[in-house]
Amino acid sequence: MRRRALLNGAIAGAVTLVIGALIVAGVSSGDLDIPRASPSPSPTPTSPPCDPSWEIVPSANPNDVSHTLNAVVALAASEAWAVGGSGDPASPLDVLIERWDGTAWSPVDAPSPGSQTNELLAVEAAGPNDVWAVGRTASGFGDRPLALHYDGTEWLEIALPEEVTGVLTGVAAISPGDVWAVGFAGDPDASLERALILHWDGLLWAVVDGGRAVGSGTSALRDVEATAPDDVWAVGYLHNRPLIVRWDGQAWSRSETEVTGVANEVEPLTPTEGWVVGAPIQRFDGETWSLDTPVREDGELSSASTVSPSDVWAVGLRPVEVGETRSIVMRFDGQRWTPVEGRGAAGSDALTGVDALPEGTVLGVGYKDVEAGRRTLAIQGTTCFPVA
């Protein structure tokens, strides 16, 4: 053992002499390929949690009468249109149109041709100077469809076929020469309503026969949306069951669903993916519709819009007691639908329309009931984008 110790000492001494000579010669320890301890990796920064939310933003109530907003379309973060009616909520005397500037909503002049009722129920835009709003008007002989158009300067009434009666509840503006509107003709109080489909070709509105797609008997279409000129969707009801129909560029056909309940609005994302909201929520996988999510607390969703396929917003209302409701805001995050929390209005309120843009703008409209009557309600949503 002593010999081994002497031998090890000699070897150590020789190594020390060699390293010392190398250092004197300008050779670094790194050139000797001596392994070094690797530095500990820096901890990956954690993104702060993001909770989608919404808040009330200023909206206009031009005078002391009641006001309701029914629908909204967003063109940019600082440009949007909302439509509804002013007067008795059951039969407004004047149309109501408001414009968003990125901060608040302001009223805009528009024609109200009927002497008894004028109300706008839907709005859509093919561009900043090509905006359509549809609804109903009356002058003592029952409801007639109403269509208004904004050309970049003013809102004007556009003539509809003289023989058409009823109400328009949805509009889809694809281009200046390709616009669809849907609703119903006949009297719902007598269960005589029939689904109504109109098309604008750039010059005139014309009635389009839905044929077997809309069936026979009591029916109505509540909304219409398009992903392309040859891919247009509409939803409503037929005999108290959801009715979903689709235009392929040639004809309307039925898109069958076994889900029961209420279908208020369709939100197609692509030709093979989409949603129908109401109560409950239905999802389309390219072939079939299936039940996806019940709506919380016996509520009902009236409108939906998409930031991206994994970021879909929907709004509506839920009853809280007799004659009183609360707004609902829900969001699909790519996995499931969950409520979005926000501070609502005092008293009874409801959200009737929502629209969203890919850059994250989310705008909703509706109404609130206060002691002085019904007033407009507008919200702005804050969404969460996926971390890159």
Secondary structure, 3 states (H helix, E strand, C coil): CHHHHHHHHHHHHHHHHHHHHHHHHCCCHHHHCCCCCCCCCCCCCCCCCCCCEEEECCCCCCCCCCEEEEEEEEEECCEEEEEEEECCCCCCCEEEEEEECCCCEEEECCCCCCCCEEEEEEEEEEECCEEEEEEEEECCCCCEEEEEEECCCCEEECCCCCCCCCEEEEEEEEECCEEEEEEEECCHHHCCCEEEEEEECCCCEEECCCHHHCCCCCEEEEEEEEEECCEEEEEEEECCEEEEEEECCCCEEECCCCCCCEEEEEEEEECCEEEEEEECEEEECCCCEEEEECCHHHCEEEEEEEEECCEEEEEEEEEEECCEEEEEEEEECCCCEEECCECCCCCEEEEEEEEECCCCCEEEEEEEEECCEEEEEEEEEECCCCCC
